[in-house]
């Protein structure tokens, strides 16, 4: 069986096809590091090729299978929240189908991000759409999770093909469900031989490449990573560290040491410390055998090429289905890698990323305050404003609907209004003590010292210590509000007050998210008090004193 591989990348398609007994007679790719990796593992001589510019008459003949993964950037929600140039992305989809139409293979298959599924369904049904002319190819459009097909990673992708997915599904009973823990444990095992956690092959431990580990996450990096996953103000919570007993989250092409997308584990050989994955661990989650090599100039380039690939575990199954391999005789994923020898020329080691040491003077900071995070974007946060202006360290309160986010200006009005009324109640005696303690604790905190500490350009007060101090004071006022609200109708008064503050000059009944404001009225009231104190009652006084 003969195949061509369009938008070949580092060989995720070609590897799976090759292991399944399909001859890949031509592959086309434009990114040089991916070409180097493809050639290094497959012994080929690929050169830089723009698939859009391919001349049809140069394509091989007698082709049974056409595969490819056109660039997904313009369709991905990771690209500017899904605001990519769809017309630009469409050019590569059209080009793929033009090749299929010209070559006329028995089988063909394309992979892309899930969003493409609906886009294609609409395109094939709309006479005015550029895809409509390819409707006679009778595409089958499915969104699959590659963890159901042998990969140790939850990775949802759109598969467009004329190969019925039911043929591939028939192999599922022979595919054990692999987990992040399976990969981490196997690759970090002690002993002279390492066993591939996905394919079952082995290599000598001293020949296992790409296991250079990053320094452990510490200090602010650890805090930022944990908060972004466990306490994100808008998105659903993730586990920290990542759970080992299930397939990993999606391996991405780009992520930083502090990004929410990073997969973080407890270091197997350093309990109590946390690190991101090695390149080899990422590659195994993507379904690449442990003797597959990655040729690039940097750790970031290798992470990018691995994160952009299609898992060869799935392409192996697809090729097996195209070849007509009966599910009753299918041997699983343990039979292929013996045909894949270790390349003679191994790639040069690339040092992983290190903890940041220098940052721009106007480095931005934003952290939601513990106890005052209400999900769906409603939160009190400490931030230093926009990098387009001078750092302005303030507590800010955001609420409302996703398309109608509003901010309450914490300018001292609430604290001034309640100081001699609500806050003079004996229920708040302990809260005032907590506030006095915080005042002393943050005596040296001002805009200049906070920014100096955060940008690593001088000694100053750690902004996260300020965040935690604000949380402690808010919790003390929350206790006072709970005691006060036990008297008569005070709980209802708290709800009315919060709604009025949020509404500003508008009618309270029209305030977006009003029901949520009422449900969290006590905590929000505590946040309004503490935010006013920090912004005006205490912080502004210190700021003005320093300025003078």
Secondary structure, DSSP 4 states (H G I P E B T S, - for coil): -EEEEES-TTSHHHHHHHHTT-EEEEE-B--HHHHHHHHHHH-----B--GGG--GGGS-SS-SEEEE----GGG-TTTGGG-S-HHHHHHHHHHHHHHHHHH--SEEEEEE-THHHHHHHHHHH-TTSTTGGGGGG--EEEEEEGGGGT-SB--EEEEEESS-HHHHHTTGGG-----HHHHHHHHT--SSEEE-TTT--EEEGGG--S-PPPPPP-HHHHHHHHHHHHS-SSSPP--SS--SSSPBPPPPS---TT-TT--EEE-TTSTT-EEEPPHHHHHHHTT--TT-----SSHHHHHHHHHHSPPHHHHHHHHHHHTT--GGG--TTSSSGGG-PPPSSPPPP-PPP-------TT---EEEEEEEE-STT-EEEEE---TTS----EEEEEEEETTEEEEE--SSHHHHHHTTTGGGSGGGHHHHHHHHHHHHHTTT--HHHHHHHHTTSS----HHHHHHHHHHHHHHHHHHHHHHHTSTTHHHHHHHHHHHHHHTTS-GGG-TTHHHHHHTHHHHHHHHHHHHIIIIIIHHHHHHHHH-
